[in-house]
Amino acid sequence: MSPSRLRRTVPSIAVVSLTLAAALTAPVRAHVQYVTPGGDAVDAIGFLLATLAEPLNAALLGGGVAAGTVGLLAYLRIRPARHDVLRLRELLAGYRDLLPWLLRLSVGLPLVGAGFAGYLFTPLFTPSPATFVRLVGITIGFLLLFGFGTRLVAATGLVVYGWALTQSPDLLLAFEYVPGFLAIALVGGGRPSADQVIARMAADERTLYSRIDPFYRRVAVPFVERVDSYREYVPLVLRAGMGLAFVYLGIVQKLVNPGDSLAVVAKYDLTAVVPVDPALWVVGAGVVEAAVGVALLAGLFVRLFSGVAFLLLTTTLFGLPDDPVVAHISMFGLVSALLVTGAGPVSFDAWVAREVPDAVPDPLEESAGAAD
């Protein structure tokens, strides 16, 4: 498929993926199962209507949504601190050459942790035999961290995830691995990595290794030349995958399962942190997470909402003392990657860039080439 054809079909693929994810989420246990056995069954629609029927809840939630919307529209109109924003974007884009390393760390570290803990991708999935599960997670994770056979290992990890998803819908809790593996397969090992060292040794005709390496010129170089034209879609892959993950967290795990979420609020006495109605805690968290997901899917202020997502992950995950934080390193890393890449093509930010020249988002720099 040519890049131009891919540009036309990607939005349709994103819509189909969101529809499929929504269809599969009904039987899935919520993220709160990590920290609590769950709560009483609660009618989601009735819960939402009852929460909004309280004047204070409606005022706080509606005021927050209105303030956020007005703030974004005002920024587009006034655009204060323009040079600061451009400078920040330039500084973040300066890390683009380290993007492959960041992606490998984001996926490799939690896989190694999962392997040693005896689960695969999510603590809710512990298939048998345990020894095989440990070997799969540790092997894929270490190879990604080392950057050896990076694209092949990422493709293997994606296949393993697909198999695991057929065994348990709980794997949707770790959906961020899908964009992570896809992005790694597109960018390769980058630097620093074993792949880069091997490629440079093989490319130097003065070395003995260049004369005995059977793969570099016959396999690696043609493959990289074939996939290089798709590297610009790495930001799109990341934000589409993370957007789906956050929409799932907000709608399915919070708004559709309010009883389980109320159990978390009660267990950690979250109303003592922010003294509001427990129901507003659940609805507010669900709306914010869903809004972040929709913004990422649309490519709307991607760096801003990636920062919001990072803050959400920090406050909600590290604030729960018995939450398996290692299971969420992938989300932290991939959100950080979006801070570097920005929105990329097929996005609201790209559309704004055509209207306001100095608002152009930094595209992903194609820096790997055959050396990856």
C-alpha positions as CSV (number, residue, x, y, z in Angstrom):
1,M,0.0,0.0,0.0
2,S,1.4,3.4,-1.0
3,P,1.7,6.2,1.6
4,S,-0.9,8.3,-0.2
5,R,-3.4,5.4,-0.1
6,L,-2.5,4.7,3.6
7,R,-3.3,8.4,4.3
8,R,-6.8,7.9,3.0
9,T,-7.5,4.6,4.7
10,V,-6.0,5.3,8.2
11,P,-9.1,7.2,9.5
12,S,-11.4,4.4,8.5
13,I,-9.1,1.9,10.2
14,A,-9.2,3.9,13.4
15,V,-13.0,4.0,13.3
16,V,-13.2,0.3,12.8
17,S,-10.7,-0.3,15.6
18,L,-12.7,1.8,18.0
19,T,-15.9,0.0,17.2
20,L,-14.3,-3.4,17.6
21,A,-12.8,-2.3,20.9
22,A,-16.1,-1.1,22.2
23,A,-17.8,-4.4,21.1
24,L,-15.2,-6.5,23.0
25,T,-15.1,-4.5,26.2
26,A,-18.4,-5.7,27.8
27,P,-17.0,-8.9,29.4
28,V,-13.7,-7.4,30.5
29,R,-12.9,-6.8,34.1
30,A,-12.1,-3.2,35.0
31,H,-8.6,-1.9,35.9
32,V,-9.8,-1.6,39.5
33,Q,-9.5,-5.4,39.6
34,Y,-5.8,-4.8,40.1
35,V,-6.4,-3.2,43.5
36,T,-9.9,-4.3,44.6
37,P,-12.2,-7.3,44.0
38,G,-14.8,-4.9,42.7
39,G,-18.0,-3.4,44.0
40,D,-21.7,-3.9,43.8
41,A,-23.4,-3.9,40.4
42,V,-24.7,-0.5,39.5
43,D,-26.9,0.6,36.6
44,A,-24.5,2.8,34.6
45,I,-27.2,5.1,33.0
46,G,-29.1,5.5,36.2
47,F,-25.9,6.3,38.1
48,L,-24.8,8.9,35.6
49,L,-28.3,10.6,35.6
50,A,-28.4,10.6,39.4
51,T,-25.0,12.1,39.6
52,L,-25.8,14.9,37.2
53,A,-29.1,15.5,38.9
54,E,-27.2,16.9,41.9
55,P,-26.8,20.7,41.2
56,L,-23.3,20.9,42.7
57,N,-22.1,17.9,40.7
58,A,-23.6,19.3,37.5
59,A,-22.1,22.7,38.1
60,L,-18.6,21.4,38.9
61,L,-18.6,18.9,35.9
62,G,-20.2,21.3,33.5
63,G,-18.0,24.2,34.6
64,G,-14.9,22.1,34.1
65,V,-15.9,21.0,30.6
66,A,-16.9,24.6,29.7
67,A,-13.7,26.1,31.1
68,G,-11.5,23.6,29.2
69,T,-13.4,24.1,26.0
70,V,-13.3,27.9,26.3
71,G,-9.6,27.8,27.2
72,L,-8.7,25.8,24.1
73,L,-10.7,28.0,21.8
74,A,-9.2,31.2,23.4
75,Y,-5.7,29.8,22.9
76,L,-6.4,29.2,19.2
77,R,-7.7,32.7,18.9
78,I,-5.1,34.6,21.0
79,R,-2.2,32.2,21.1
80,P,-0.3,33.7,24.0
81,A,3.4,32.8,24.7
82,R,3.8,31.9,21.1
83,H,7.5,31.9,21.1
84,D,7.6,29.8,24.3
85,V,5.5,27.2,22.7
86,L,7.6,27.1,19.6
87,R,10.7,26.8,21.6
88,L,9.3,24.0,23.7
89,R,8.3,22.2,20.6
90,E,11.7,22.6,19.2
91,L,13.4,21.3,22.4
92,L,11.1,18.2,22.6
93,A,11.6,17.5,18.9
94,G,15.4,17.5,19.6
95,Y,14.9,14.0,21.2
96,R,13.6,12.5,18.0
97,D,16.8,10.6,17.4
98,L,16.3,8.8,20.7
99,L,12.7,7.9,20.0
100,P,13.4,4.2,19.1
101,W,15.3,3.8,22.4
102,L,12.4,5.4,24.3
103,L,9.9,3.0,22.6
104,R,12.1,0.0,23.3
105,L,12.4,0.9,27.0
106,S,8.6,1.6,27.2
107,V,7.8,-1.9,25.9
108,G,10.8,-3.9,27.0
109,L,10.9,-3.0,30.7
110,P,7.4,-4.0,31.5
111,L,7.7,-7.2,29.5
112,V,10.7,-8.2,31.6
113,G,8.9,-7.3,34.8
114,A,5.8,-9.3,33.7
115,G,8.0,-12.3,32.9
116,F,9.6,-12.3,36.3
117,A,6.2,-11.8,37.9
118,G,4.7,-14.7,36.0
119,Y,2.1,-12.9,33.9
120,L,1.9,-11.9,30.3
121,F,1.2,-8.3,29.4
122,T,-1.3,-7.7,32.2
123,P,-1.4,-9.1,35.8
124,L,-4.9,-10.5,35.0
125,F,-3.5,-12.9,32.4
126,T,-1.4,-15.8,33.8
127,P,-1.6,-18.7,31.4
128,S,0.1,-22.0,31.8
129,P,2.8,-23.3,31.8
130,A,4.3,-20.6,34.0
131,T,7.9,-21.3,32.8
132,F,6.9,-20.7,29.2
133,V,5.2,-17.4,30.1
134,R,8.2,-16.2,32.0
135,L,10.5,-17.1,29.1
136,V,8.4,-15.4,26.5
137,G,8.1,-12.1,28.4
138,I,11.7,-12.0,29.5
139,T,13.1,-13.0,26.1
140,I,11.1,-10.4,24.1
141,G,11.7,-7.7,26.7
142,F,15.4,-8.2,26.9
143,L,15.9,-8.4,23.1
144,L,14.0,-5.1,22.8
145,L,16.0,-3.5,25.5
146,F,19.2,-4.7,23.9
147,G,18.0,-3.6,20.4
148,F,18.8,-6.9,18.7
149,G,16.6,-8.1,15.9
150,T,14.3,-5.2,16.9
151,R,11.7,-5.2,14.1
152,L,11.4,-9.0,14.1
153,V,11.1,-9.2,17.9
154,A,8.4,-6.4,17.8
155,A,6.5,-8.3,15.2
156,T,6.8,-11.5,17.3
157,G,5.5,-9.6,20.3
158,L,2.5,-8.4,18.4
159,V,1.7,-11.9,17.3
160,V,2.0,-13.1,20.9
161,Y,-0.3,-10.3,22.0
162,G,-2.9,-11.2,19.4
163,W,-2.8,-14.9,20.5
164,A,-3.2,-13.8,24.2
165,L,-6.2,-11.6,23.3
166,T,-7.9,-14.6,21.8
167,Q,-7.4,-16.4,25.1
168,S,-8.7,-13.6,27.3
169,P,-10.4,-10.2,26.7
170,D,-8.5,-9.0,29.8
171,L,-5.7,-8.2,27.3
172,L,-7.6,-5.1,26.3
173,L,-6.3,-3.7,29.6
174,A,-2.8,-3.7,28.0
175,F,-3.9,-2.5,24.5
176,E,-1.0,0.0,24.5
177,Y,1.3,-2.8,23.5
178,V,-0.3,-2.8,20.1
179,P,0.8,0.7,19.1
180,G,4.1,0.2,20.9
181,F,5.0,-2.9,18.9
182,L,3.8,-1.3,15.6
183,A,5.9,1.8,16.2
184,I,9.0,-0.2,17.1
185,A,8.6,-2.2,13.9
186,L,8.5,1.0,11.9
187,V,11.4,2.9,13.5
188,G,13.7,-0.1,14.2
189,G,16.4,-0.2,16.9
190,G,17.7,3.3,16.4
191,R,20.5,4.3,18.7
192,P,21.9,3.0,21.0
193,S,21.2,-0.6,19.9
194,A,22.9,-3.8,18.9
195,D,21.2,-3.5,15.5
196,Q,22.9,-0.2,14.8
197,V,26.3,-1.5,15.8
198,I,25.9,-4.6,13.6
199,A,24.5,-2.6,10.7
200,R,27.5,-0.2,10.8
201,M,29.9,-3.1,10.9
202,A,28.2,-4.8,8.0
203,A,28.1,-1.5,6.0
204,D,31.9,-1.0,6.3
205,E,33.4,-3.0,3.5
206,R,36.8,-2.8,5.2
207,T,35.7,-5.1,8.0
208,L,35.8,-8.9,7.9
209,Y,32.3,-9.0,9.3
210,S,30.9,-7.1,6.2
211,R,32.1,-10.0,4.0
212,I,30.5,-12.8,6.1
213,D,27.2,-11.1,7.2
214,P,24.5,-12.9,5.2
215,F,21.5,-10.7,6.1
216,Y,22.5,-7.0,5.9
217,R,22.5,-6.2,2.2
218,R,20.1,-9.0,1.2
219,V,17.4,-8.6,3.9
220,A,17.9,-5.6,6.2
221,V,18.6,-2.9,3.6
222,P,15.7,-3.8,1.3
223,F,13.3,-4.1,4.2
224,V,14.3,-0.7,5.7
225,E,13.9,0.9,2.2
226,R,10.4,-0.6,2.0
227,V,9.2,0.6,5.4
228,D,10.9,4.0,5.5
229,S,8.1,5.7,3.6
230,Y,5.7,4.8,6.5
231,R,7.8,6.2,9.3
232,E,5.9,9.5,9.2
233,Y,2.9,7.6,10.5
234,V,4.5,6.6,13.8
235,P,2.9,9.5,15.7
236,L,-0.5,8.5,14.2
237,V,0.0,4.9,15.3
238,L,1.0,6.0,18.8
239,R,-1.8,8.5,19.4
240,A,-4.5,6.2,17.9
241,G,-3.5,3.3,20.1
242,M,-3.2,5.4,23.2
243,G,-6.4,7.3,22.4
244,L,-8.3,4.0,22.3
245,A,-6.7,2.9,25.5
246,F,-7.8,6.1,27.3
247,V,-11.3,6.0,25.9
248,Y,-11.5,2.5,27.2
249,L,-10.2,3.5,30.6
250,G,-12.7,6.4,30.9
251,I,-15.9,4.9,29.4
252,V,-15.7,1.2,30.0
253,Q,-13.8,1.1,33.3
254,K,-15.3,4.1,34.9
255,L,-18.6,5.2,33.4
256,V,-19.9,1.7,32.5
257,N,-18.6,0.1,35.7
258,P,-19.3,2.7,38.4
259,G,-19.8,0.2,41.1
260,D,-16.2,-1.1,40.8
261,S,-14.9,2.5,40.6
262,L,-16.8,3.5,43.7
263,A,-15.1,0.6,45.5
264,V,-11.7,2.2,44.7
265,V,-12.8,5.6,45.9
266,A,-14.0,4.1,49.1
267,K,-10.9,1.9,49.6
268,Y,-8.4,4.8,49.3
269,D,-10.7,7.4,50.9
270,L,-10.2,9.6,47.8
271,T,-12.9,12.0,49.0
272,A,-10.5,13.1,51.7
273,V,-8.1,14.2,49.0
274,V,-10.7,16.1,47.0
275,P,-13.8,16.6,49.1
276,V,-16.5,15.9,46.5
277,D,-19.3,13.4,46.1
278,P,-17.8,9.9,45.4
279,A,-20.0,9.6,42.4
280,L,-18.5,12.8,41.0
281,W,-15.1,11.3,41.5
282,V,-16.0,8.4,39.2
283,V,-17.8,10.5,36.6
284,G,-15.2,13.2,36.6
285,A,-12.3,10.7,36.2
286,G,-14.2,8.9,33.4
287,V,-15.0,12.1,31.5
288,V,-11.4,13.4,31.8
289,E,-9.8,10.1,30.6
290,A,-12.3,9.7,27.8
291,A,-11.7,13.4,26.7
292,V,-7.9,12.7,26.7
293,G,-8.5,9.7,24.5
294,V,-10.7,11.5,22.1
295,A,-8.2,14.4,21.8
296,L,-5.4,11.9,21.0
297,L,-7.5,10.2,18.4
298,A,-8.3,13.5,16.8
299,G,-4.8,14.7,17.0
300,L,-5.9,17.8,19.0
301,F,-3.2,19.6,21.0
302,V,-1.4,16.2,21.2
303,R,1.6,17.4,23.3
304,L,-0.7,19.2,25.7
305,F,-3.0,16.2,26.2
306,S,-0.1,13.9,26.4
307,G,1.1,15.9,29.3
308,V,-2.4,15.7,30.9
309,A,-2.3,11.9,30.3
310,F,1.1,11.7,32.0
311,L,-0.2,13.6,35.0
312,L,-3.3,11.4,35.2
313,L,-1.1,8.3,35.2
314,T,1.2,9.7,37.8
315,T,-1.5,10.8,40.2
316,T,-3.8,7.8,39.8
317,L,-1.3,4.9,39.6
318,F,1.5,6.0,41.9
319,G,-1.1,7.2,44.4
320,L,-2.4,3.6,44.8
321,P,0.1,1.8,47.0
322,D,-0.8,-1.7,46.0
323,D,-1.2,-1.1,42.3
324,P,1.2,-3.0,40.1
325,V,2.9,0.1,38.6
326,V,5.3,-2.0,36.5
327,A,2.3,-3.0,34.4
328,H,1.8,0.6,33.3
329,I,5.4,1.6,32.4
330,S,4.4,1.1,28.8
331,M,1.7,3.7,29.0
332,F,4.1,6.2,30.7
333,G,6.7,5.6,28.0
334,L,4.3,5.8,25.0
335,V,2.7,9.0,26.3
336,S,6.2,10.4,26.7
337,A,7.0,9.4,23.1
338,L,4.0,11.5,22.0
339,L,5.5,14.5,23.7
340,V,8.5,14.0,21.3
341,T,6.6,13.3,18.1
342,G,3.6,15.5,18.3
343,A,0.4,14.7,16.4
344,G,1.9,13.8,13.0
345,P,-0.3,13.4,9.9
346,V,-4.1,13.0,9.7
347,S,-4.7,15.2,12.8
348,F,-6.3,18.5,13.9
349,D,-2.8,19.8,14.7
350,A,-1.7,19.2,11.1
351,W,-4.8,21.0,9.8
352,V,-4.1,24.0,12.1
353,A,-0.5,24.0,10.7
354,R,-1.8,24.6,7.2
355,E,-3.8,27.6,8.5
356,V,-1.2,29.1,10.8
357,P,2.4,28.6,9.5
358,D,4.2,28.9,12.8
359,A,1.9,26.3,14.3
360,V,3.4,23.6,12.2
361,P,3.9,20.4,14.3
362,D,7.3,18.9,14.1
363,P,7.1,15.8,11.9
364,L,8.9,12.6,12.9
365,E,12.5,12.9,11.6
366,E,13.5,10.0,9.4
367,S,16.9,9.4,10.9
368,A,17.4,5.7,10.9
369,G,17.7,4.7,7.2
370,A,19.6,1.6,6.4
371,A,21.6,1.8,9.6
372,D,18.6,0.7,11.6
